[in-house]
Amino acid sequence: MPRSDTLIVDGHGFNWQRLCELRKRQLEARRASQAQQLTLFEMHEDCRPESERTSAGRYEAPTMLELMRGAK
């Protein structure tokens, strides 16, 4: 039996390709209507050591005290 392009929902027939096309248009319209949020500050690359990039890493291996001891 050949596959049908028609999808029947509650007794109404819908063309599957047409439904996909309408959905694509709907998604494109939604993307176009959403405003792009501008950044408040210029983005910089994080040059900290890997262990200091998260709060958990800074808690586990604090380096501020070591830097303060070295400055004295």
Buried (B, 14 or more C-beta within 10 A) or exposed (E): EEEEEEEEEEEEEEEEEEEEEEEEEEEEEEEEEEEEEEEEEEEEEEEEEEEBEEEEBBEEEEEEEEEEEEEE
